[in-house]
Amino acid sequence: MKLNEFRKGPHLSASSIAEYMECSLSYRFSRIDKLKPEFISDNMTFGSCIHQALADFHQERIMGNILTKDQLQERFAYHWTIRASENKEIKYKGENSFDSLLEQGKALLRTYHGNFSDENITVLAIEEPFRFLLDNLPIPIVGVMDLVEEDDQGNIIITDFKTAARSYTEDDVSKNPQLTLYHLASRSNGYGDRNIIMKLDVLIKTKTPQFKRYYTARDRWDEIKAAKKIIEVWRGINKGVFIPNDTSWKCAECFYKGACNDWYQEAA
Ligand code: SF4
């Protein structure tokens, strides 16, 4: 089934849960009030185009082809041009521009390609949609896993691609909530009897681009803690608890600053 069909009814997703936990008022503006964002983020559009290029790369692997470095860069240039070249709503941060991000994306993917090896690894799925239920949660959790592979020992490897400004810390990896959800989803969607390895493949936007791979695992306790938090998120949404978190990192690039200011004035 396609992700769009999973999304038709009420549901939670990794991004909606994270958004509620970071700033529940922003969650309300985007997911309940469905306000149009005040701008489109260059960073998010850029990250999405990197994801699309990597999805193309791994799709070709399924068909037995390995794209060359140049072809992978061309895939990014194609997606970036379609999404950003004529898009006046994109707000470029600092020195960023269409051209500078085009070059940065190509450089990051050159680095990715230089580190790529698929020895003894088989691709099972790319952009794999999932849907699962948790005890005591009346709606499903839906999402999509970037890449699902299997090694020659029969282990399942779930990868999430990231673009980031810096390297990840141990906590960033071991507590990444998205990976915990993917672990739950994998166990509920056919991989319950397999050993599941999780990893983050991170493209780091330093002056000289870097690629870092972080392996991690999740256990039953991680899943119990995640489930408890998700149920509390659902309760908060149902009870209409939406509180601005104005010390959040999100404030600097919030899509709803105007609506947030209005909210404060209404509340006063
Ligand atoms: S500006 Fe900050 S507090 Fe206000 S909605 Fe956005 S993220 Fe939340």
Residues whose N, C-alpha, C, O or C-beta is under 5 A from the ligand:
A	BS01	SF4	C23 L25 S26 P244 N245 D246 S248 K250 C251 C254 Y256 K257 C260
